Amino acid sequence: MAIFSDKKKRGCGCGIGSFGIGSILAMIISWTSWHSILWTLFHGFLGWFYVIYYLIVYGF
């Protein structure tokens, strides 16, 4: 018997639905760079990895 079984897991509230801040930021950067929905979804899936890659390659 779990003590907290009646409470819902709500997460940290850092994102919208299943998207976190890193995914949203990656999608915005991707859209402004490539203007492609497919690339935007792909980079949104990668999240923070794409954001870090963008900063390394293109700088601040």
PQR file of N, CA, C, O and H, with PARSE charges and radii, in Angstrom:
ATOM      1  N   MET A   1       0.834  -1.179   0.000 -0.4000 1.5000
ATOM      2  CA  MET A   1       0.000   0.000   0.000 -0.0000 2.0000
ATOM      3  C   MET A   1       0.883   1.248   0.000  0.5500 1.7000
ATOM      4  O   MET A   1       1.675   1.464   0.917 -0.5500 1.4000
ATOM      5  N   ALA A   2       0.735   2.049  -1.024 -0.4000 1.5000
ATOM      6  CA  ALA A   2       1.538   3.266  -1.129 -0.0000 2.0000
ATOM      7  C   ALA A   2       0.878   4.412  -0.376  0.5500 1.7000
ATOM      8  O   ALA A   2      -0.345   4.556  -0.376 -0.5500 1.4000
ATOM      9  H   ALA A   2       0.091   1.874  -1.769  0.4000 1.0000
ATOM     10  N   ILE A   3       1.694   5.205   0.249 -0.4000 1.5000
ATOM     11  CA  ILE A   3       1.173   6.330   1.027 -0.0000 2.0000
ATOM     12  C   ILE A   3       0.644   7.426   0.108  0.5500 1.7000
ATOM     13  O   ILE A   3      -0.383   8.037   0.402 -0.5500 1.4000
ATOM     14  H   ILE A   3       2.687   5.088   0.249  0.4000 1.0000
ATOM     15  N   PHE A   4       1.334   7.678  -1.000 -0.4000 1.5000
ATOM     16  CA  PHE A   4       0.975   8.777  -1.879 -0.0000 2.0000
ATOM     17  C   PHE A   4       0.263   8.288  -3.146  0.5500 1.7000
ATOM     18  O   PHE A   4       0.380   8.930  -4.189 -0.5500 1.4000
ATOM     19  H   PHE A   4       2.168   7.181  -1.239  0.4000 1.0000
ATOM     20  N   SER A   5      -0.452   7.198  -3.086 -0.4000 1.5000
ATOM     21  CA  SER A   5      -1.060   6.638  -4.280 -0.0000 2.0000
ATOM     22  C   SER A   5      -2.212   7.482  -4.813  0.5500 1.7000
ATOM     23  O   SER A   5      -2.547   7.373  -5.993 -0.5500 1.4000
ATOM     24  H   SER A   5      -0.547   6.676  -2.239  0.4000 1.0000
ATOM     25  N   ASP A   6      -2.821   8.312  -3.989 -0.4000 1.5000
ATOM     26  CA  ASP A   6      -3.956   9.105  -4.442 -0.0000 2.0000
ATOM     27  C   ASP A   6      -3.546  10.442  -5.053  0.5500 1.7000
ATOM     28  O   ASP A   6      -4.399  11.158  -5.578 -0.5500 1.4000
ATOM     29  H   ASP A   6      -2.549   8.401  -3.031  0.4000 1.0000
ATOM     30  N   LYS A   7      -2.278  10.793  -5.000 -0.4000 1.5000
ATOM     31  CA  LYS A   7      -1.818  12.068  -5.551 -0.0000 2.0000
ATOM     32  C   LYS A   7      -1.311  11.866  -6.973  0.5500 1.7000
ATOM     33  O   LYS A   7      -0.686  10.856  -7.295 -0.5500 1.4000
ATOM     34  H   LYS A   7      -1.584  10.211  -4.574  0.4000 1.0000
ATOM     35  N   LYS A   8      -1.594  12.847  -7.806 -0.4000 1.5000
ATOM     36  CA  LYS A   8      -1.136  12.795  -9.193 -0.0000 2.0000
ATOM     37  C   LYS A   8       0.272  13.351  -9.293  0.5500 1.7000
ATOM     38  O   LYS A   8       0.644  14.272  -8.567 -0.5500 1.4000
ATOM     39  H   LYS A   8      -2.102  13.668  -7.544  0.4000 1.0000
ATOM     40  N   LYS A   9       1.043  12.785 -10.193 -0.4000 1.5000
ATOM     41  CA  LYS A   9       2.374  13.317 -10.465 -0.0000 2.0000
ATOM     42  C   LYS A   9       2.213  14.482 -11.423  0.5500 1.7000
ATOM     43  O   LYS A   9       1.679  14.314 -12.520 -0.5500 1.4000
ATOM     44  H   LYS A   9       0.741  12.037 -10.783  0.4000 1.0000
ATOM     45  N   ARG A  10       2.661  15.640 -11.030 -0.4000 1.5000
ATOM     46  CA  ARG A  10       2.488  16.829 -11.850 -0.0000 2.0000
ATOM     47  C   ARG A  10       3.804  17.360 -12.391  0.5500 1.7000
ATOM     48  O   ARG A  10       3.786  18.285 -13.202 -0.5500 1.4000
ATOM     49  H   ARG A  10       3.094  15.777 -10.139  0.4000 1.0000
ATOM     50  N   GLY A  11       4.912  16.834 -11.991 -0.4000 1.5000
ATOM     51  CA  GLY A  11       6.204  17.305 -12.476 -0.0000 2.0000
ATOM     52  C   GLY A  11       6.590  18.625 -11.847  0.5500 1.7000
ATOM     53  O   GLY A  11       6.013  19.042 -10.842 -0.5500 1.4000
ATOM     54  H   GLY A  11       4.926  16.082 -11.332  0.4000 1.0000
ATOM     55  N   CYS A  12       7.554  19.267 -12.435 -0.4000 1.5000
ATOM     56  CA  CYS A  12       8.062  20.513 -11.876 -0.0000 2.0000
ATOM     57  C   CYS A  12       7.326  21.734 -12.408  0.5500 1.7000
ATOM     58  O   CYS A  12       7.498  22.830 -11.873 -0.5500 1.4000
ATOM     59  H   CYS A  12       8.022  18.928 -13.251  0.4000 1.0000
ATOM     60  N   GLY A  13       6.508  21.575 -13.448 -0.4000 1.5000
ATOM     61  CA  GLY A  13       5.827  22.720 -14.030 -0.0000 2.0000
ATOM     62  C   GLY A  13       6.734  23.568 -14.904  0.5500 1.7000
ATOM     63  O   GLY A  13       6.452  24.744 -15.132 -0.5500 1.4000
ATOM     64  H   GLY A  13       6.369  20.685 -13.882  0.4000 1.0000
ATOM     65  N   CYS A  14       7.829  22.979 -15.400 -0.4000 1.5000
ATOM     66  CA  CYS A  14       8.818  23.729 -16.169 -0.0000 2.0000
ATOM     67  C   CYS A  14       8.515  23.756 -17.660  0.5500 1.7000
ATOM     68  O   CYS A  14       9.239  24.405 -18.415 -0.5500 1.4000
ATOM     69  H   CYS A  14       8.058  22.024 -15.215  0.4000 1.0000
ATOM     70  N   GLY A  15       7.489  23.086 -18.099 -0.4000 1.5000
ATOM     71  CA  GLY A  15       7.205  23.041 -19.518 -0.0000 2.0000
ATOM     72  C   GLY A  15       5.719  23.009 -19.788  0.5500 1.7000
ATOM     73  O   GLY A  15       4.905  23.121 -18.872 -0.5500 1.4000
ATOM     74  H   GLY A  15       6.901  22.558 -17.486  0.4000 1.0000
ATOM     75  N   ILE A  16       5.378  22.859 -21.032 -0.4000 1.5000
ATOM     76  CA  ILE A  16       3.986  22.797 -21.446 -0.0000 2.0000
ATOM     77  C   ILE A  16       3.717  21.377 -21.897  0.5500 1.7000
ATOM     78  O   ILE A  16       4.249  20.948 -22.921 -0.5500 1.4000
ATOM     79  H   ILE A  16       6.039  22.769 -21.776  0.4000 1.0000
ATOM     80  N   GLY A  17       2.912  20.644 -21.168 -0.4000 1.5000
ATOM     81  CA  GLY A  17       2.631  19.264 -21.516 -0.0000 2.0000
ATOM     82  C   GLY A  17       3.866  18.404 -21.395  0.5500 1.7000
ATOM     83  O   GLY A  17       4.459  18.316 -20.320 -0.5500 1.4000
ATOM     84  H   GLY A  17       2.480  20.992 -20.337  0.4000 1.0000
ATOM     85  N   SER A  18       4.262  17.766 -22.485 -0.4000 1.5000
ATOM     86  CA  SER A  18       5.444  16.912 -22.455 -0.0000 2.0000
ATOM     87  C   SER A  18       6.693  17.643 -22.945  0.5500 1.7000
ATOM     88  O   SER A  18       7.767  17.046 -23.016 -0.5500 1.4000
ATOM     89  H   SER A  18       3.780  17.838 -23.358  0.4000 1.0000
ATOM     90  N   PHE A  19       6.567  18.924 -23.283 -0.4000 1.5000
ATOM     91  CA  PHE A  19       7.713  19.700 -23.749 -0.0000 2.0000
ATOM     92  C   PHE A  19       8.332  20.465 -22.592  0.5500 1.7000
ATOM     93  O   PHE A  19       7.629  21.129 -21.830 -0.5500 1.4000
ATOM     94  H   PHE A  19       5.695  19.409 -23.225  0.4000 1.0000
ATOM     95  N   GLY A  20       9.630  20.373 -22.465 -0.4000 1.5000
ATOM     96  CA  GLY A  20      10.341  21.138 -21.458 -0.0000 2.0000
ATOM     97  C   GLY A  20      10.861  22.433 -22.043  0.5500 1.7000
ATOM     98  O   GLY A  20      10.676  22.707 -23.228 -0.5500 1.4000
ATOM     99  H   GLY A  20      10.201  19.834 -23.084  0.4000 1.0000
ATOM    100  N   ILE A  21      11.505  23.219 -21.223 -0.4000 1.5000
ATOM    101  CA  ILE A  21      12.035  24.504 -21.679 -0.0000 2.0000
ATOM    102  C   ILE A  21      13.084  24.302 -22.770  0.5500 1.7000
ATOM    103  O   ILE A  21      13.128  25.065 -23.735 -0.5500 1.4000
ATOM    104  H   ILE A  21      11.656  22.996 -20.260  0.4000 1.0000
ATOM    105  N   GLY A  22      13.930  23.278 -22.623 -0.4000 1.5000
ATOM    106  CA  GLY A  22      14.949  23.007 -23.637 -0.0000 2.0000
ATOM    107  C   GLY A  22      14.345  22.669 -24.984  0.5500 1.7000
ATOM    108  O   GLY A  22      14.850  23.109 -26.016 -0.5500 1.4000
ATOM    109  H   GLY A  22      13.895  22.658 -21.839  0.4000 1.0000
ATOM    110  N   SER A  23      13.281  21.902 -24.990 -0.4000 1.5000
ATOM    111  CA  SER A  23      12.627  21.539 -26.249 -0.0000 2.0000
ATOM    112  C   SER A  23      11.974  22.748 -26.902  0.5500 1.7000
ATOM    113  O   SER A  23      12.065  22.929 -28.116 -0.5500 1.4000
ATOM    114  H   SER A  23      12.870  21.545 -24.151  0.4000 1.0000
ATOM    115  N   ILE A  24      11.324  23.565 -26.106 -0.4000 1.5000
ATOM    116  CA  ILE A  24      10.672  24.754 -26.649 -0.0000 2.0000
ATOM    117  C   ILE A  24      11.707  25.720 -27.209  0.5500 1.7000
ATOM    118  O   ILE A  24      11.520  26.278 -28.290 -0.5500 1.4000
ATOM    119  H   ILE A  24      11.249  23.418 -25.120  0.4000 1.0000
ATOM    120  N   LEU A  25      12.799  25.918 -26.476 -0.4000 1.5000
ATOM    121  CA  LEU A  25      13.870  26.799 -26.943 -0.0000 2.0000
ATOM    122  C   LEU A  25      14.491  26.256 -28.222  0.5500 1.7000
ATOM    123  O   LEU A  25      14.768  27.022 -29.145 -0.5500 1.4000
ATOM    124  H   LEU A  25      12.951  25.465 -25.598  0.4000 1.0000
ATOM    125  N   ALA A  26      14.714  24.953 -28.291 -0.4000 1.5000
ATOM    126  CA  ALA A  26      15.275  24.332 -29.497 -0.0000 2.0000
ATOM    127  C   ALA A  26      14.342  24.511 -30.686  0.5500 1.7000
ATOM    128  O   ALA A  26      14.801  24.750 -31.803 -0.5500 1.4000
ATOM    129  H   ALA A  26      14.489  24.331 -27.541  0.4000 1.0000
ATOM    130  N   MET A  27      13.042  24.399 -30.458 -0.4000 1.5000
ATOM    131  CA  MET A  27      12.078  24.565 -31.544 -0.0000 2.0000
ATOM    132  C   MET A  27      12.063  26.008 -32.045  0.5500 1.7000
ATOM    133  O   MET A  27      11.954  26.240 -33.249 -0.5500 1.4000
ATOM    134  H   MET A  27      12.669  24.205 -29.551  0.4000 1.0000
ATOM    135  N   ILE A  28      12.170  26.969 -31.146 -0.4000 1.5000
ATOM    136  CA  ILE A  28      12.192  28.376 -31.552 -0.0000 2.0000
ATOM    137  C   ILE A  28      13.453  28.685 -32.357  0.5500 1.7000
ATOM    138  O   ILE A  28      13.385  29.327 -33.405 -0.5500 1.4000
ATOM    139  H   ILE A  28      12.259  26.781 -30.168  0.4000 1.0000
ATOM    140  N   ILE A  29      14.602  28.223 -31.862 -0.4000 1.5000
ATOM    141  CA  ILE A  29      15.861  28.448 -32.579 -0.0000 2.0000
ATOM    142  C   ILE A  29      15.816  27.784 -33.952  0.5500 1.7000
ATOM    143  O   ILE A  29      16.232  28.378 -34.947 -0.5500 1.4000
ATOM    144  H   ILE A  29      14.656  27.702 -31.011  0.4000 1.0000
ATOM    145  N   SER A  30      15.315  26.565 -34.004 -0.4000 1.5000
ATOM    146  CA  SER A  30      15.244  25.833 -35.262 -0.0000 2.0000
ATOM    147  C   SER A  30      14.332  26.536 -36.262  0.5500 1.7000
ATOM    148  O   SER A  30      14.667  26.636 -37.442 -0.5500 1.4000
ATOM    149  H   SER A  30      14.976  26.082 -33.196  0.4000 1.0000
ATOM    150  N   TRP A  31      13.192  27.021 -35.803 -0.4000 1.5000
ATOM    151  CA  TRP A  31      12.254  27.681 -36.723 -0.0000 2.0000
ATOM    152  C   TRP A  31      12.854  28.966 -37.277  0.5500 1.7000
ATOM    153  O   TRP A  31      12.716  29.252 -38.466 -0.5500 1.4000
ATOM    154  H   TRP A  31      12.919  26.940 -34.844  0.4000 1.0000
ATOM    155  N   THR A  32      13.526  29.750 -36.418 -0.4000 1.5000
ATOM    156  CA  THR A  32      14.115  30.997 -36.903 -0.0000 2.0000
ATOM    157  C   THR A  32      15.295  30.739 -37.836  0.5500 1.7000
ATOM    158  O   THR A  32      15.602  31.577 -38.685 -0.5500 1.4000
ATOM    159  H   THR A  32      13.638  29.518 -35.452  0.4000 1.0000
ATOM    160  N   SER A  33      15.954  29.603 -37.694 -0.4000 1.5000
ATOM    161  CA  SER A  33      17.098  29.294 -38.557 -0.0000 2.0000
ATOM    162  C   SER A  33      16.694  28.628 -39.860  0.5500 1.7000
ATOM    163  O   SER A  33      17.205  28.983 -40.922 -0.5500 1.4000
ATOM    164  H   SER A  33      15.704  28.922 -37.005  0.4000 1.0000
ATOM    165  N   TRP A  34      15.771  27.653 -39.792 -0.4000 1.5000
ATOM    166  CA  TRP A  34      15.495  26.806 -40.949 -0.0000 2.0000
ATOM    167  C   TRP A  34      14.109  26.993 -41.566  0.5500 1.7000
ATOM    168  O   TRP A  34      13.920  26.643 -42.731 -0.5500 1.4000
ATOM    169  H   TRP A  34      15.355  27.364 -38.930  0.4000 1.0000
ATOM    170  N   HIS A  35      13.132  27.532 -40.830 -0.4000 1.5000
ATOM    171  CA  HIS A  35      11.752  27.719 -41.321 -0.0000 2.0000
ATOM    172  C   HIS A  35      11.166  26.420 -41.881  0.5500 1.7000
ATOM    173  O   HIS A  35      10.529  26.414 -42.935 -0.5500 1.4000
ATOM    174  H   HIS A  35      13.285  27.816 -39.883  0.4000 1.0000
ATOM    175  N   SER A  36      11.393  25.328 -41.158 -0.4000 1.5000
ATOM    176  CA  SER A  36      10.899  24.013 -41.567 -0.0000 2.0000
ATOM    177  C   SER A  36      10.249  23.325 -40.374  0.5500 1.7000
ATOM    178  O   SER A  36      10.835  23.240 -39.294 -0.5500 1.4000
ATOM    179  H   SER A  36      11.910  25.333 -40.302  0.4000 1.0000
ATOM    180  N   ILE A  37       9.039  22.839 -40.583 -0.4000 1.5000
ATOM    181  CA  ILE A  37       8.333  22.172 -39.491 -0.0000 2.0000
ATOM    182  C   ILE A  37       9.014  20.851 -39.123  0.5500 1.7000
ATOM    183  O   ILE A  37       9.093  20.500 -37.946 -0.5500 1.4000
ATOM    184  H   ILE A  37       8.563  22.908 -41.460  0.4000 1.0000
ATOM    185  N   LEU A  38       9.505  20.123 -40.124 -0.4000 1.5000
ATOM    186  CA  LEU A  38      10.162  18.842 -39.834 -0.0000 2.0000
ATOM    187  C   LEU A  38      11.422  19.043 -38.999  0.5500 1.7000
ATOM    188  O   LEU A  38      11.645  18.319 -38.029 -0.5500 1.4000
ATOM    189  H   LEU A  38       9.441  20.408 -41.080  0.4000 1.0000
ATOM    190  N   TRP A  39      12.262  20.041 -39.377 -0.4000 1.5000
ATOM    191  CA  TRP A  39      13.457  20.309 -38.583 -0.0000 2.0000
ATOM    192  C   TRP A  39      13.078  20.810 -37.196  0.5500 1.7000
ATOM    193  O   TRP A  39      13.740  20.476 -36.214 -0.5500 1.4000
ATOM    194  H   TRP A  39      12.080  20.629 -40.165  0.4000 1.0000
ATOM    195  N   THR A  40      12.024  21.602 -37.109 -0.4000 1.5000
ATOM    196  CA  THR A  40      11.583  22.116 -35.814 -0.0000 2.0000
ATOM    197  C   THR A  40      11.166  20.979 -34.887  0.5500 1.7000
ATOM    198  O   THR A  40      11.529  20.978 -33.711 -0.5500 1.4000
ATOM    199  H   THR A  40      11.486  21.873 -37.907  0.4000 1.0000
ATOM    200  N   LEU A  41      10.419  20.025 -35.396 -0.4000 1.5000
ATOM    201  CA  LEU A  41      10.003  18.876 -34.581 -0.0000 2.0000
ATOM    202  C   LEU A  41      11.196  18.013 -34.185  0.5500 1.7000
ATOM    203  O   LEU A  41      11.281  17.538 -33.052 -0.5500 1.4000
ATOM    204  H   LEU A  41      10.124  20.026 -36.351  0.4000 1.0000
ATOM    205  N   PHE A  42      12.111  17.816 -35.124 -0.4000 1.5000
ATOM    206  CA  PHE A  42      13.304  17.009 -34.839 -0.0000 2.0000
ATOM    207  C   PHE A  42      14.155  17.670 -33.752  0.5500 1.7000
ATOM    208  O   PHE A  42      14.573  17.007 -32.802 -0.5500 1.4000
ATOM    209  H   PHE A  42      12.042  18.201 -36.044  0.4000 1.0000
ATOM    210  N   HIS A  43      14.410  18.965 -33.888 -0.4000 1.5000
ATOM    211  CA  HIS A  43      15.219  19.668 -32.900 -0.0000 2.0000
ATOM    212  C   HIS A  43      14.487  19.801 -31.571  0.5500 1.7000
ATOM    213  O   HIS A  43      15.119  19.816 -30.515 -0.5500 1.4000
ATOM    214  H   HIS A  43      14.070  19.503 -34.660  0.4000 1.0000
ATOM    215  N   GLY A  44      13.163  19.897 -31.613 -0.4000 1.5000
ATOM    216  CA  GLY A  44      12.389  19.902 -30.376 -0.0000 2.0000
ATOM    217  C   GLY A  44      12.510  18.579 -29.640  0.5500 1.7000
ATOM    218  O   GLY A  44      12.522  18.543 -28.410 -0.5500 1.4000
ATOM    219  H   GLY A  44      12.650  19.885 -32.471  0.4000 1.0000
ATOM    220  N   PHE A  45      12.599  17.489 -30.398 -0.4000 1.5000
ATOM    221  CA  PHE A  45      12.787  16.174 -29.792 -0.0000 2.0000
ATOM    222  C   PHE A  45      14.151  16.077 -29.118  0.5500 1.7000
ATOM    223  O   PHE A  45      14.280  15.468 -28.056 -0.5500 1.4000
ATOM    224  H   PHE A  45      12.590  17.518 -31.397  0.4000 1.0000
ATOM    225  N   LEU A  46      15.160  16.670 -29.728 -0.4000 1.5000
ATOM    226  CA  LEU A  46      16.503  16.632 -29.154 -0.0000 2.0000
ATOM    227  C   LEU A  46      16.660  17.578 -27.960  0.5500 1.7000
ATOM    228  O   LEU A  46      17.487  17.337 -27.080 -0.5500 1.4000
ATOM    229  H   LEU A  46      15.055  17.165 -30.590  0.4000 1.0000
ATOM    230  N   GLY A  47      15.876  18.641 -27.931 -0.4000 1.5000
ATOM    231  CA  GLY A  47      15.864  19.548 -26.789 -0.0000 2.0000
ATOM    232  C   GLY A  47      17.171  20.263 -26.542  0.5500 1.7000
ATOM    233  O   GLY A  47      17.701  20.930 -27.431 -0.5500 1.4000
ATOM    234  H   GLY A  47      15.205  18.837 -28.645  0.4000 1.0000
ATOM    235  N   TRP A  48      17.697  20.124 -25.329 -0.4000 1.5000
ATOM    236  CA  TRP A  48      18.900  20.846 -24.909 -0.0000 2.0000
ATOM    237  C   TRP A  48      20.121  20.481 -25.735  0.5500 1.7000
ATOM    238  O   TRP A  48      21.038  21.295 -25.855 -0.5500 1.4000
ATOM    239  H   TRP A  48      17.267  19.582 -24.607  0.4000 1.0000
ATOM    240  N   PHE A  49      20.164  19.276 -26.312 -0.4000 1.5000
ATOM    241  CA  PHE A  49      21.312  18.906 -27.129 -0.0000 2.0000
ATOM    242  C   PHE A  49      21.443  19.840 -28.330  0.5500 1.7000
ATOM    243  O   PHE A  49      22.550  20.240 -28.689 -0.5500 1.4000
ATOM    244  H   PHE A  49      19.420  18.616 -26.214  0.4000 1.0000
ATOM    245  N   TYR A  50      20.324  20.184 -28.944 -0.4000 1.5000
ATOM    246  CA  TYR A  50      20.374  21.098 -30.080 -0.0000 2.0000
ATOM    247  C   TYR A  50      20.728  22.513 -29.637  0.5500 1.7000
ATOM    248  O   TYR A  50      21.468  23.204 -30.337 -0.5500 1.4000
ATOM    249  H   TYR A  50      19.425  19.858 -28.652  0.4000 1.0000
ATOM    250  N   VAL A  51      20.225  22.955 -28.506 -0.4000 1.5000
ATOM    251  CA  VAL A  51      20.537  24.292 -28.003 -0.0000 2.0000
ATOM    252  C   VAL A  51      22.036  24.418 -27.749  0.5500 1.7000
ATOM    253  O   VAL A  51      22.648  25.414 -28.138 -0.5500 1.4000
ATOM    254  H   VAL A  51      19.625  22.393 -27.936  0.4000 1.0000
ATOM    255  N   ILE A  52      22.627  23.426 -27.106 -0.4000 1.5000
ATOM    256  CA  ILE A  52      24.070  23.446 -26.831 -0.0000 2.0000
ATOM    257  C   ILE A  52      24.865  23.383 -28.130  0.5500 1.7000
ATOM    258  O   ILE A  52      25.860  24.092 -28.281 -0.5500 1.4000
ATOM    259  H   ILE A  52      22.130  22.618 -26.790  0.4000 1.0000
ATOM    260  N   TYR A  53      24.434  22.541 -29.069 -0.4000 1.5000
ATOM    261  CA  TYR A  53      25.083  22.456 -30.370 -0.0000 2.0000
ATOM    262  C   TYR A  53      25.048  23.807 -31.087  0.5500 1.7000
ATOM    263  O   TYR A  53      26.055  24.242 -31.645 -0.5500 1.4000
ATOM    264  H   TYR A  53      23.625  21.965 -28.947  0.4000 1.0000
ATOM    265  N   TYR A  54      23.895  24.464 -31.070 -0.4000 1.5000
ATOM    266  CA  TYR A  54      23.746  25.756 -31.731 -0.0000 2.0000
ATOM    267  C   TYR A  54      24.693  26.788 -31.139  0.5500 1.7000
ATOM    268  O   TYR A  54      25.317  27.557 -31.870 -0.5500 1.4000
ATOM    269  H   TYR A  54      23.077  24.110 -30.616  0.4000 1.0000
ATOM    270  N   LEU A  55      24.801  26.804 -29.804 -0.4000 1.5000
ATOM    271  CA  LEU A  55      25.693  27.754 -29.143 -0.0000 2.0000
ATOM    272  C   LEU A  55      27.156  27.490 -29.467  0.5500 1.7000
ATOM    273  O   LEU A  55      27.934  28.429 -29.631 -0.5500 1.4000
ATOM    274  H   LEU A  55      24.294  26.179 -29.211  0.4000 1.0000
ATOM    275  N   ILE A  56      27.535  26.224 -29.560 -0.4000 1.5000
ATOM    276  CA  ILE A  56      28.925  25.882 -29.878 -0.0000 2.0000
ATOM    277  C   ILE A  56      29.252  26.264 -31.322  0.5500 1.7000
ATOM    278  O   ILE A  56      30.309  26.834 -31.592 -0.5500 1.4000
ATOM    279  H   ILE A  56      26.903  25.461 -29.427  0.4000 1.0000
ATOM    280  N   VAL A  57      28.359  25.954 -32.234 -0.4000 1.5000
ATOM    281  CA  VAL A  57      28.627  26.185 -33.662 -0.0000 2.0000
ATOM    282  C   VAL A  57      28.493  27.662 -34.039  0.5500 1.7000
ATOM    283  O   VAL A  57      29.358  28.204 -34.726 -0.5500 1.4000
ATOM    284  H   VAL A  57      27.500  25.491 -32.016  0.4000 1.0000
ATOM    285  N   TYR A  58      27.405  28.322 -33.590 -0.4000 1.5000
ATOM    286  CA  TYR A  58      27.117  29.683 -34.037 -0.0000 2.0000
ATOM    287  C   TYR A  58      27.442  30.749 -32.978  0.5500 1.7000
ATOM    288  O   TYR A  58      27.376  31.941 -33.280 -0.5500 1.4000
ATOM    289  H   TYR A  58      26.702  27.882 -33.032  0.4000 1.0000
ATOM    290  N   GLY A  59      27.780  30.363 -31.786 -0.4000 1.5000
ATOM    291  CA  GLY A  59      28.114  31.314 -30.738 -0.0000 2.0000
ATOM    292  C   GLY A  59      26.878  31.947 -30.122  0.5500 1.7000
ATOM    293  O   GLY A  59      25.744  31.553 -30.397 -0.5500 1.4000
ATOM    294  H   GLY A  59      27.834  29.395 -31.541  0.4000 1.0000
ATOM    295  N   PHE A  60      27.128  32.924 -29.294 -0.4000 1.5000
ATOM    296  CA  PHE A  60      26.019  33.597 -28.624 -0.0000 2.0000
ATOM    297  C   PHE A  60      25.466  34.647 -29.532  0.5500 1.7000
ATOM    298  O   PHE A  60      24.517  35.342 -29.166 -0.5500 1.4000
ATOM    299  H   PHE A  60      28.049  33.244 -29.071  0.4000 1.0000
TER
END
